[in-house]
Amino acid sequence: MISFEEARSRILSHITACGTERVPLLEAAGRVLAEDRSAPWDMPLWDNSAMDGYAVRSADCGKIPCTLTVSGFLPAGARADGVAVEAGCAVRIMTGAPTPAGCDAVVPVEETDDGQQRVTLNEKVTKGQHIRFRGEDVPSGAIFVQAGTLLRPPEINMLATFGLALVPVFRRPVVAIVSTGDELVELGQTPGPGEIVNSNALSLAAAVRETGAIPRLIGIARDNLDSHRELLREGLKADVLITSAGVSAGDCDFVRDVLEELGARQLFWKVGIKPGGPTAFALHGETPVFSLPGNPVSTMITFEEFVRPALLKMLGYRQLLRPLFKAVLAEDLKKKPGKVQIVRIRLERKEGRWLATSAGNQQTAILRTMLDANGLAILPAEGITFAAGQEVDVHFYGSHLDLV
């Protein structure tokens, strides 16, 4: 049995990013950029107005109020060729229009009487005000988005601004999911006596999809060697294989033996955590194989702590682990020494600090606590009693909560 920290370290040391591909810009949203992108030109390409108003010479506006002759008009999209601000004059200008020669300030229309032939300025004018200068956002040649960046709407906007219709991104790994057990029936079938719905496959597929990877449901390996061989062989054709159940030491736990028979090299089996101790990790060539416990709570927690970081690395992310932070326990917690315990908790902000409350019964058969939890507390292996008021390490659970 290896420690929680060593298990995760060993996994990540054997994971590499997938290859890259170029995709249309809109399809790149939610993907991870594979190469640095640098600006092919200055942005903005020319000095332009940040406001609807009047292009002026600040030297003409020393005394306020002052009145200037309106000598021209520059709408957005116009060229400033042949347009200039002469002494004692102003050019009416729209947001985004290039500033004319002689202009060194723009006065917003709200700070004037909005005159058409002559305009009166009512506020102090500062040289350079309300002008967007060429290259002040991104100068030509500067890297504006780095490899390893998740492409959100702002990055898509910037890439489009620079005319990048095709974008290099990391390929999305295909993740095969195999459930095991004669007791399982597929979704849509009514379970009979002794049967349960194969819910793990769906929760794992949802978790895989949430990372950005592509889930592929292979099916249920029945409790015999031939069924295991058939489905695991098929699952090993994917970029990653995840199995659920059949990894302990029972009479019908065939996963590890069949994987070894198929050429997989086991890197560890059993981790010093609760829940999720009977977790295994192997490599079939370069294909990672995660064998997770069959209890739904254990399955989801071991995916969160071991599989999710590995998939993020394959997807090209730089940040693989959810950030840990301190929260204050609202109640006493107890555990046995020797294993890291991962506790399902509710996190809420109170009086400037995070408060952690147990999400309920921590038995691994109580699935409801996964619905009620928005965080996980990581209690160290050597600890036994954690008193109310004590700070513990926690992280959010659920991707949408990373932004809380």
C-alpha positions in Angstrom: 0.0 0.0 0.0 1.4 3.4 -1.0 0.5 6.8 0.4 -2.0 9.2 -1.2 0.7 11.6 -2.2 2.9 9.0 -3.7 0.1 7.5 -5.7 -0.8 10.8 -7.3 2.9 11.6 -7.9 3.5 8.2 -9.5 0.5 8.6 -11.8 1.4 12.1 -13.0 5.0 11.1 -13.6 3.8 8.6 -16.2 1.3 10.9 -17.9 2.1 13.1 -20.9 0.0 15.6 -22.9 -1.8 14.2 -25.9 -0.8 15.3 -29.4 -2.1 18.5 -31.0 -4.5 19.4 -33.7 -5.7 22.5 -35.4 -9.3 23.3 -35.2 -11.6 26.2 -36.3 -11.6 29.0 -33.8 -15.1 28.5 -32.4 -14.4 24.8 -31.9 -11.3 25.8 -29.8 -13.5 27.2 -27.1 -13.0 25.2 -23.9 -9.8 23.6 -25.3 -6.2 24.2 -24.2 -3.9 26.1 -26.5 -0.9 24.0 -27.6 1.4 26.7 -28.8 2.2 30.3 -27.8 0.4 32.9 -30.0 2.1 36.2 -30.8 0.6 39.3 -32.3 1.1 39.7 -36.0 0.4 43.4 -35.8 -0.1 46.1 -33.2 -3.4 46.3 -31.4 -4.8 48.8 -31.9 -3.4 49.3 -35.4 -3.7 53.1 -35.1 -4.4 55.8 -32.5 -8.1 56.0 -32.1 -10.8 57.6 -30.0 -12.1 55.9 -26.9 -15.2 58.1 -26.8 -17.8 59.7 -28.9 -16.8 63.4 -28.7 -14.4 65.9 -30.2 -10.7 65.5 -31.3 -8.9 68.6 -30.1 -5.4 70.1 -29.5 -5.0 70.3 -25.7 -2.9 73.5 -26.1 -6.1 75.2 -27.3 -8.0 74.2 -24.2 -6.1 75.9 -21.4 -9.0 77.9 -20.2 -12.3 76.3 -19.5 -14.9 76.8 -20.7 -13.5 77.3 -24.2 -15.2 77.4 -27.6 -13.8 75.8 -30.8 -14.8 75.7 -34.4 -16.0 72.2 -35.5 -14.0 71.6 -38.7 -14.8 68.0 -39.6 -16.4 64.7 -38.7 -14.8 61.2 -38.4 -17.2 58.3 -37.9 -16.0 54.8 -36.9 -14.7 53.0 -40.0 -13.6 56.2 -41.7 -10.0 57.0 -42.7 -8.3 60.1 -41.2 -6.3 60.8 -44.4 -6.5 64.5 -45.1 -8.3 65.3 -41.9 -6.4 67.5 -39.3 -7.2 69.5 -36.2 -6.1 73.1 -36.9 -5.5 75.6 -34.2 -8.7 76.7 -32.6 -10.7 73.9 -34.1 -12.1 70.5 -33.2 -13.1 67.5 -35.2 -16.3 65.6 -34.2 -15.3 62.0 -33.7 -16.9 58.6 -32.9 -15.6 55.8 -30.7 -13.1 53.7 -32.6 -12.4 56.3 -35.4 -8.7 57.1 -36.0 -7.6 60.3 -34.4 -6.7 63.0 -37.0 -3.4 64.7 -37.4 -2.8 67.4 -34.8 -5.1 65.8 -32.2 -3.6 64.9 -28.8 -6.9 64.6 -26.8 -10.5 63.6 -27.1 -13.2 65.4 -25.2 -16.3 63.2 -24.5 -19.6 64.7 -25.8 -20.9 64.7 -22.3 -18.3 67.3 -21.3 -19.5 69.7 -24.0 -22.6 71.5 -25.3 -22.7 69.0 -28.2 -22.3 71.9 -30.7 -22.4 71.2 -34.5 -20.6 74.2 -36.0 -19.0 75.5 -32.8 -18.6 73.5 -29.6 -18.0 74.6 -26.0 -15.8 72.5 -23.7 -16.9 72.5 -20.0 -14.2 70.3 -18.4 -10.4 70.4 -18.1 -8.6 68.8 -21.0 -5.5 66.6 -20.4 -3.1 65.7 -23.1 -3.6 62.1 -24.3 -7.0 61.7 -22.6 -9.5 59.2 -24.2 -7.1 58.1 -26.9 -6.3 54.5 -27.5 -2.7 54.5 -28.7 -1.3 52.2 -31.3 0.0 49.0 -29.8 -0.9 49.9 -26.2 -3.1 46.8 -25.8 -0.7 44.3 -27.5 2.4 45.4 -29.4 3.4 43.5 -32.6 5.4 40.4 -31.8 4.3 40.1 -28.2 2.9 36.7 -26.9 -0.7 37.4 -26.0 -1.8 33.9 -25.0 0.5 31.1 -23.8 0.5 27.4 -24.5 -1.4 25.7 -21.7 -4.1 28.3 -21.5 -7.8 27.3 -21.4 -9.5 29.2 -24.3 -12.4 31.1 -22.8 -14.4 33.8 -24.5 -11.8 36.5 -23.9 -9.0 34.4 -25.5 -11.3 33.5 -28.4 -12.0 37.3 -28.9 -8.3 38.1 -28.9 -7.5 35.2 -31.3 -10.2 36.4 -33.6 -8.9 40.0 -33.4 -5.7 38.9 -34.8 -7.4 36.9 -37.6 -6.5 33.4 -36.3 -9.1 31.2 -37.9 -7.4 27.9 -37.1 -6.0 27.3 -33.6 -3.5 24.7 -32.3 -5.0 22.9 -29.3 -4.2 19.7 -27.5 -6.2 16.7 -28.6 -9.0 15.4 -26.4 -8.2 11.9 -25.1 -10.8 9.2 -25.6 -11.4 7.5 -22.2 -12.9 4.0 -22.2 -15.1 3.1 -19.3 -15.7 -0.6 -18.3 -17.9 -1.6 -15.4 -17.7 -5.1 -13.9 -20.2 -7.3 -12.1 -23.1 -9.7 -12.7 -25.3 -7.6 -10.5 -25.3 -4.7 -12.9 -28.0 -3.8 -15.5 -27.9 -1.0 -18.0 -29.8 2.2 -17.6 -33.3 1.7 -18.9 -33.7 -1.8 -17.5 -35.6 -2.4 -14.3 -33.3 -4.1 -11.8 -34.5 -7.4 -10.4 -33.7 -9.0 -7.1 -30.0 -8.7 -6.4 -29.4 -6.3 -9.3 -28.5 -2.6 -9.5 -28.3 -0.1 -12.3 -24.8 0.6 -13.8 -24.7 4.1 -12.5 -21.0 4.3 -12.1 -20.4 4.2 -15.8 -22.6 7.3 -16.2 -21.1 9.3 -13.4 -17.6 8.5 -14.7 -18.6 9.5 -18.2 -20.0 12.8 -16.9 -16.8 13.4 -14.9 -14.7 12.6 -18.0 -16.7 14.9 -20.2 -16.5 17.7 -17.5 -12.7 17.7 -17.9 -12.9 18.1 -21.7 -12.0 14.5 -22.5 -14.2 12.2 -24.5 -15.9 9.3 -22.7 -16.6 6.0 -24.4 -18.8 3.5 -22.6 -17.6 -0.1 -23.4 -20.1 -2.0 -21.3 -20.3 -4.4 -18.4 -17.7 -7.1 -17.9 -19.5 -10.0 -16.4 -18.0 -12.1 -13.7 -16.0 -14.5 -15.9 -12.6 -14.3 -17.5 -13.8 -14.3 -21.1 -16.1 -11.3 -20.6 -13.3 -9.4 -18.9 -10.8 -10.2 -21.6 -13.2 -9.1 -24.4 -14.2 -5.7 -22.8 -10.8 -4.8 -21.4 -9.1 -5.6 -24.7 -11.5 -3.3 -26.4 -11.1 -0.6 -23.7 -7.3 -0.7 -24.1 -7.8 0.7 -27.7 -8.6 4.1 -26.2 -6.2 6.7 -24.9 -7.2 5.9 -21.3 -9.0 3.0 -19.7 -11.0 3.3 -16.5 -12.5 0.3 -14.8 -15.1 0.3 -12.0 -15.1 -2.5 -9.4 -13.5 -6.0 -9.6 -10.2 -4.7 -8.4 -10.2 -6.0 -4.8 -9.4 -9.5 -3.7 -12.7 -11.3 -4.0 -13.4 -14.5 -5.9 -14.9 -12.5 -8.9 -12.4 -9.7 -8.9 -10.7 -10.4 -12.2 -9.6 -6.9 -13.4 -6.0 -6.9 -12.3 -5.3 -10.5 -13.4 -6.8 -10.0 -16.9 -5.0 -6.7 -17.4 -1.7 -8.4 -16.5 -2.6 -11.2 -19.0 -3.2 -8.5 -21.6 0.2 -7.0 -21.0 -0.5 -4.1 -18.6 2.2 -3.3 -16.0 0.8 -2.5 -12.6 2.5 0.4 -10.9 0.5 0.2 -7.6 -2.5 -1.4 -6.0 -4.0 -0.2 -2.8 -3.6 3.4 -1.6 -3.6 4.7 2.0 -6.8 6.6 1.7 -10.4 6.3 2.8 -12.6 5.9 0.9 -11.0 4.3 -2.2 -8.2 2.1 -0.8 -8.4 -0.6 -3.4 -7.4 1.6 -6.3 -4.9 0.4 -8.9 -2.9 2.1 -11.6 -1.2 0.4 -14.6 0.3 1.1 -18.0 -0.5 -0.8 -21.1 2.3 0.5 -23.3 1.8 4.2 -22.8 -2.0 3.9 -22.1 -2.9 4.7 -18.5 -5.2 2.2 -16.8 -7.1 3.3 -13.7 -8.9 0.5 -11.8 -11.2 2.2 -9.3 -13.4 0.7 -6.5 -17.0 -0.2 -7.3 -18.7 1.7 -4.5 -20.1 4.9 -6.2 -18.8 7.2 -3.5 -15.3 5.7 -3.7 -15.4 5.7 -7.5 -16.2 9.4 -7.7 -13.6 10.4 -5.0 -10.8 8.4 -6.6 -11.6 9.8 -10.0 -11.5 13.3 -8.5 -8.2 12.8 -6.8 -6.3 10.6 -9.2 -7.9 10.4 -12.7 -9.0 14.1 -13.1 -5.5 15.5 -12.7 -4.1 12.9 -15.1 -6.7 13.8 -17.7 -6.0 17.5 -17.3 -2.3 16.9 -17.9 -3.2 14.9 -21.1 -5.4 17.8 -22.2 -2.5 20.2 -21.8 -3.5 22.1 -18.6 -0.8 23.7 -16.5 -2.9 23.6 -13.3 -3.7 20.0 -12.6 -4.9 20.0 -8.9 -7.6 22.0 -7.4 -6.1 24.6 -5.1 -6.1 23.6 -1.4 -7.1 26.2 1.2 -7.8 26.3 4.9 -11.3 26.0 6.3 -12.5 25.9 9.9 -14.3 22.8 11.1 -17.8 23.4 12.4 -17.8 20.2 14.3 -15.5 17.5 15.6 -14.3 14.8 13.2 -12.6 11.6 14.1 -10.7 9.0 12.0 -8.4 6.0 12.4 -4.6 6.7 12.0 -2.6 5.4 9.1 -4.7 6.6 6.1 -5.6 10.0 4.6 -9.3 10.4 5.0 -11.3 12.4 2.4 -14.4 13.9 4.0 -17.4 15.2 2.0 -18.2 18.7 3.3 -20.3 21.7 2.8 -18.3 24.9 2.5 -19.7 28.4 3.2 -18.2 31.8 3.7 -18.8 33.3 7.2 -17.3 36.3 8.8 -14.4 36.4 6.4 -13.4 32.7 6.6 -14.4 29.4 5.2 -16.5 27.1 7.4 -16.6 23.3 6.7 -19.5 21.2 7.8 -19.8 17.5 7.2 -22.2 16.7 4.3 -23.6 13.9 6.4 -23.0 10.2 7.0 -19.5 9.4 5.7 -20.1 5.7 5.0 -19.3 5.0 1.4 -22.7 3.6 0.7 -24.3 7.0 1.4 -24.4 8.5 -2.1 -26.6 11.4 -1.0 -23.6 13.1 0.6 -21.9 13.5 -2.8 -24.9 15.6 -3.9 -24.8 17.7 -0.7 -21.0 18.2 -0.8 -19.4 21.2 -2.5 -16.0 20.4 -1.1 -13.6 17.7 0.2 -11.5 17.9 3.3 -8.2 16.1 3.2 -7.4 14.8 6.7 -3.8 13.7 7.1 -2.9 10.1 7.7 -1.4 10.6 11.1 -4.3 12.5 12.6 -7.0 11.0 14.8 -9.2 13.8 16.2 -9.9 17.1 14.5 -11.7 19.4 16.8 -14.4 22.0 15.9 -12.6 25.3 15.3 -9.5 23.6 13.9 -8.3 24.5 10.4 -8.0 21.7 7.8 -7.0 21.5 4.2 -10.0 21.5 1.8 -10.7 22.0 -1.9 -13.9 22.6 -3.8 -15.6 19.7 -5.5 -17.4 20.4 -8.8 -15.9 22.4 -11.6 -18.3 25.3 -11.4 -17.3 25.9 -7.8 -13.7 26.6 -8.7 -14.7 30.2 -9.2 -16.4 30.7 -5.8 
